[in-house]
Amino acid sequence: MTERVEFTADGITLVGDLRVPEGTGPHPALVLTGPFTGTRDQVTGHYAARLAEAGYVTLAFDHRTWGESGGSPRRDEDPQGKLRDLRAAVSLLRARPEADGGRIGAVGICLGAGYALKFAAFDPRVRAFAGVAGAYNNPYAMLAGMTPDGYQRALASHTEVLERQDLGGPVEYLPAVAAEGEAAMPGDEPFAYYGTGRSASPHWRNEVTRASIRELITMDNMTGADFLGPKPGIVVHGVVDRFCSPEGAEEAYKRMDGPKKLVWLDARLHIDLYDGEPYVTQAVEAVASFLAEHL
């Protein structure tokens, strides 16, 4: 059973899909969060449906400013807002009779894995974490990858955008994906998912605020790994991933101090773990098996 639900966070209306598995409840429950720019009927919805089939109540929803949820400016990355959205989502799950409020886990895919990790670490109502093809952003890794001068130039460029907006200018956008030219996620691989029918959604638009890029390079979700324990966590990742580094996944795993598991899949593209087989099935089975033991 899938039910459209609405709930609020900071007075903003959020829209989600609650999936309830067959059988007598209450069931263990999972809140899901997903890729940068994604909406609930894309990657998170795909995983939510598969995990519901595995016996979990699942909630995939549109974060504030994305998809059908409220908030402005539209299509703007708000790290602290996303964490508060997840808090409100868990509150909703705990109020539902189909869900076991004492057995709730956080599952994230791509950028959402970092959010799920940080959220699970600091919310005592969440008992387990699972990350798939995760981006565990932290400023240290960004600085190392860009060089100090490059990092400072990026900060200056994005701050100039915010200054223009602070002084009354319009919100500035760039394409989310583009096979060629400027985009938040440039290149053939992101375009192969978001720029084609693979990700078809009436709620997704190919644009994102320029200020969102500043959030990506300054957020620190990796710190969640240091505080997750004694809660359990599983990291599932492709052996080759040009967009969410395997090294970052391994670092997150190493920094977890509780029951944990690291699963490497023989995937060669980041988006293989969005909708590709057998990779999605392998990821779902690994997550479901781990949570069955620990949640």
DASULZI-V329343 format. One record per residue. SS is DSSP state (H for helix, E for strand, L for the rest). PSI is psi in degrees with one decimal (999 if undefined). OMEGA is omega in whole degrees, 0 to 359 (NA if undefined). Layout:
ss=SS psi=PSI omega=OMEGA
ss=SS psi=PSI omega=OMEGA
This chain:
ss=L psi=132.1 omega=176
ss=E psi=129.1 omega=182
ss=E psi=129.3 omega=173
ss=E psi=130.4 omega=181
ss=E psi=153.3 omega=174
ss=E psi=139.2 omega=177
ss=E psi=172.1 omega=186
ss=E psi=149.8 omega=172
ss=E psi=123.3 omega=183
ss=L psi=32.8 omega=180
ss=L psi=2.1 omega=180
ss=E psi=132.8 omega=179
ss=E psi=125.1 omega=178
ss=E psi=144.3 omega=183
ss=E psi=132.6 omega=181
ss=E psi=173.3 omega=175
ss=E psi=118.1 omega=178
ss=E psi=121.9 omega=179
ss=E psi=132.4 omega=182
ss=L psi=126.6 omega=182
ss=L psi=166.8 omega=176
ss=L psi=160.9 omega=178
ss=L psi=169.0 omega=182
ss=L psi=130.4 omega=179
ss=L psi=-169.6 omega=1
ss=L psi=151.4 omega=183
ss=E psi=155.0 omega=169
ss=E psi=151.2 omega=189
ss=E psi=150.7 omega=181
ss=E psi=134.0 omega=169
ss=E psi=136.2 omega=184
ss=E psi=146.0 omega=175
ss=E psi=147.3 omega=194
ss=L psi=-155.0 omega=191
ss=L psi=157.3 omega=173
ss=L psi=127.9 omega=181
ss=L psi=-5.8 omega=188
ss=L psi=156.0 omega=175
ss=L psi=167.7 omega=191
ss=L psi=-16.1 omega=180
ss=L psi=12.5 omega=176
ss=L psi=-117.9 omega=187
ss=H psi=-46.5 omega=183
ss=H psi=-37.9 omega=178
ss=H psi=-36.6 omega=179
ss=H psi=-47.3 omega=179
ss=H psi=-36.9 omega=180
ss=H psi=-40.3 omega=179
ss=H psi=-43.5 omega=182
ss=H psi=-38.7 omega=180
ss=H psi=-28.2 omega=173
ss=H psi=-38.4 omega=176
ss=H psi=-26.9 omega=180
ss=L psi=0.2 omega=173
ss=L psi=12.3 omega=182
ss=L psi=139.9 omega=164
ss=E psi=130.1 omega=181
ss=E psi=145.3 omega=176
ss=E psi=108.7 omega=171
ss=E psi=133.2 omega=184
ss=E psi=163.5 omega=175
ss=L psi=122.4 omega=175
ss=L psi=161.1 omega=177
ss=L psi=139.3 omega=181
ss=L psi=-4.1 omega=181
ss=L psi=150.8 omega=174
ss=L psi=-133.5 omega=182
ss=L psi=-5.2 omega=180
ss=L psi=159.9 omega=180
ss=L psi=-171.1 omega=179
ss=L psi=150.6 omega=179
ss=L psi=157.7 omega=357
ss=L psi=153.9 omega=182
ss=L psi=146.0 omega=176
ss=L psi=53.8 omega=182
ss=L psi=129.1 omega=180
ss=L psi=122.4 omega=183
ss=L psi=89.5 omega=186
ss=H psi=-48.9 omega=180
ss=H psi=-36.1 omega=176
ss=H psi=-39.3 omega=179
ss=H psi=-37.5 omega=177
ss=H psi=-37.6 omega=177
ss=H psi=-32.9 omega=175
ss=H psi=-43.9 omega=180
ss=H psi=-38.8 omega=177
ss=H psi=-46.2 omega=180
ss=H psi=-34.5 omega=179
ss=H psi=-40.7 omega=178
ss=H psi=-37.1 omega=176
ss=H psi=-41.0 omega=177
ss=H psi=-47.3 omega=181
ss=H psi=-41.7 omega=182
ss=H psi=-20.1 omega=179
ss=H psi=-7.6 omega=182
ss=L psi=131.4 omega=181
ss=L psi=-22.1 omega=181
ss=L psi=-19.7 omega=186
ss=E psi=142.2 omega=173
ss=E psi=105.4 omega=185
ss=E psi=-14.4 omega=177
ss=E psi=0.3 omega=182
ss=E psi=73.8 omega=182
ss=E psi=134.0 omega=177
ss=E psi=160.1 omega=177
ss=E psi=128.0 omega=181
ss=E psi=129.2 omega=179
ss=E psi=145.3 omega=176
ss=E psi=136.9 omega=179
ss=L psi=-129.6 omega=181
ss=H psi=-31.7 omega=180
ss=H psi=-24.2 omega=179
ss=H psi=-39.8 omega=177
ss=H psi=-43.6 omega=177
ss=H psi=-43.9 omega=181
ss=H psi=-38.1 omega=179
ss=H psi=-50.0 omega=181
ss=H psi=-40.4 omega=180
ss=H psi=-47.0 omega=181
ss=H psi=-34.8 omega=182
ss=H psi=-32.9 omega=189
ss=H psi=2.6 omega=176
ss=L psi=111.0 omega=184
ss=L psi=-12.3 omega=179
ss=L psi=-16.7 omega=181
ss=L psi=127.0 omega=188
ss=L psi=-10.6 omega=182
ss=E psi=156.7 omega=180
ss=E psi=143.5 omega=172
ss=E psi=130.1 omega=178
ss=E psi=134.6 omega=182
ss=E psi=125.0 omega=180
ss=L psi=45.6 omega=193
ss=L psi=147.1 omega=168
ss=L psi=108.7 omega=182
ss=L psi=70.4 omega=189
ss=L psi=141.6 omega=168
ss=L psi=149.0 omega=186
ss=H psi=-29.6 omega=180
ss=H psi=-44.6 omega=179
ss=H psi=-38.8 omega=178
ss=H psi=-43.2 omega=179
ss=H psi=-43.4 omega=180
ss=H psi=-36.5 omega=182
ss=H psi=-21.7 omega=186
ss=H psi=-12.3 omega=190
ss=L psi=151.2 omega=182
ss=H psi=-44.1 omega=180
ss=H psi=-42.1 omega=179
ss=H psi=-37.7 omega=179
ss=H psi=-43.5 omega=179
ss=H psi=-37.7 omega=178
ss=H psi=-40.3 omega=179
ss=H psi=-43.9 omega=178
ss=H psi=-43.9 omega=181
ss=H psi=-43.7 omega=181
ss=H psi=-46.3 omega=182
ss=H psi=-30.4 omega=177
ss=H psi=-32.7 omega=175
ss=H psi=-39.6 omega=177
ss=H psi=-47.0 omega=181
ss=H psi=-35.8 omega=178
ss=H psi=-42.4 omega=178
ss=H psi=-39.9 omega=180
ss=H psi=-38.3 omega=178
ss=H psi=-31.6 omega=182
ss=L psi=14.8 omega=173
ss=L psi=0.9 omega=178
ss=L psi=165.0 omega=180
ss=L psi=156.4 omega=174
ss=L psi=131.7 omega=184
ss=L psi=138.1 omega=184
ss=E psi=160.8 omega=168
ss=E psi=162.7 omega=179
ss=L psi=144.8 omega=174
ss=L psi=-44.3 omega=179
ss=E psi=153.8 omega=174
ss=E psi=134.5 omega=178
ss=L psi=-32.8 omega=176
ss=L psi=150.8 omega=178
ss=L psi=-172.5 omega=187
ss=L psi=137.8 omega=175
ss=L psi=159.4 omega=176
ss=L psi=-36.6 omega=177
ss=E psi=81.3 omega=185
ss=E psi=159.5 omega=172
ss=L psi=170.5 omega=186
ss=H psi=-38.3 omega=188
ss=H psi=-52.3 omega=176
ss=H psi=-36.9 omega=180
ss=H psi=-31.8 omega=180
ss=H psi=-24.5 omega=175
ss=H psi=-59.6 omega=187
ss=H psi=-24.3 omega=183
ss=L psi=6.7 omega=182
ss=L psi=-179.1 omega=180
ss=H psi=-10.9 omega=180
ss=H psi=-33.4 omega=183
ss=H psi=14.8 omega=188
ss=L psi=124.4 omega=180
ss=L psi=134.8 omega=176
ss=L psi=-8.2 omega=185
ss=L psi=-0.5 omega=182
ss=L psi=137.7 omega=175
ss=L psi=147.0 omega=183
ss=L psi=66.1 omega=175
ss=L psi=155.9 omega=179
ss=E psi=149.6 omega=179
ss=E psi=144.5 omega=176
ss=L psi=-33.3 omega=180
ss=H psi=-20.8 omega=180
ss=H psi=-31.8 omega=182
ss=H psi=-34.5 omega=176
ss=H psi=-39.1 omega=179
ss=H psi=-39.2 omega=181
ss=H psi=-34.6 omega=185
ss=H psi=-5.6 omega=180
ss=H psi=-16.5 omega=182
ss=L psi=151.4 omega=176
ss=L psi=90.7 omega=175
ss=L psi=-19.0 omega=179
ss=L psi=-29.4 omega=181
ss=H psi=-22.3 omega=177
ss=H psi=-30.7 omega=180
ss=H psi=-32.3 omega=181
ss=H psi=-20.8 omega=186
ss=H psi=2.4 omega=183
ss=L psi=-44.3 omega=183
ss=L psi=147.4 omega=10
ss=L psi=12.0 omega=179
ss=L psi=150.8 omega=180
ss=E psi=153.8 omega=178
ss=E psi=145.6 omega=176
ss=E psi=136.8 omega=177
ss=E psi=122.4 omega=178
ss=E psi=128.3 omega=187
ss=E psi=152.7 omega=174
ss=E psi=148.4 omega=182
ss=L psi=-24.7 omega=175
ss=L psi=126.0 omega=182
ss=L psi=110.0 omega=183
ss=L psi=-12.0 omega=186
ss=L psi=-31.5 omega=175
ss=L psi=102.9 omega=196
ss=L psi=138.3 omega=172
ss=H psi=-31.4 omega=178
ss=H psi=-37.4 omega=177
ss=H psi=-39.3 omega=177
ss=H psi=-42.0 omega=180
ss=H psi=-37.2 omega=178
ss=H psi=-43.7 omega=178
ss=H psi=-45.5 omega=180
ss=H psi=-46.6 omega=183
ss=H psi=-32.7 omega=183
ss=H psi=-10.7 omega=176
ss=L psi=137.3 omega=183
ss=L psi=65.0 omega=179
ss=L psi=-174.6 omega=175
ss=L psi=129.5 omega=186
ss=E psi=161.0 omega=179
ss=E psi=140.7 omega=176
ss=E psi=122.8 omega=183
ss=E psi=119.2 omega=176
ss=E psi=128.5 omega=176
ss=E psi=149.0 omega=184
ss=L psi=49.0 omega=178
ss=L psi=143.3 omega=184
ss=L psi=-8.6 omega=177
ss=L psi=144.6 omega=178
ss=L psi=-44.8 omega=184
ss=L psi=-6.0 omega=171
ss=H psi=-33.8 omega=182
ss=H psi=6.7 omega=172
ss=H psi=-49.6 omega=185
ss=H psi=6.0 omega=184
ss=L psi=146.7 omega=176
ss=L psi=146.7 omega=12
ss=L psi=11.6 omega=192
ss=H psi=-43.0 omega=180
ss=H psi=-44.1 omega=178
ss=H psi=-42.7 omega=179
ss=H psi=-41.4 omega=180
ss=H psi=-46.0 omega=180
ss=H psi=-43.7 omega=180
ss=H psi=-39.9 omega=179
ss=H psi=-45.5 omega=181
ss=H psi=-47.3 omega=182
ss=H psi=-40.4 omega=180
ss=H psi=-43.5 omega=180
ss=H psi=-44.1 omega=181
ss=H psi=-32.6 omega=177
ss=H psi=-31.1 omega=180
ss=H psi=-32.6 omega=191
ss=H psi=-11.9 omega=185
ss=L psi=999 omega=NA
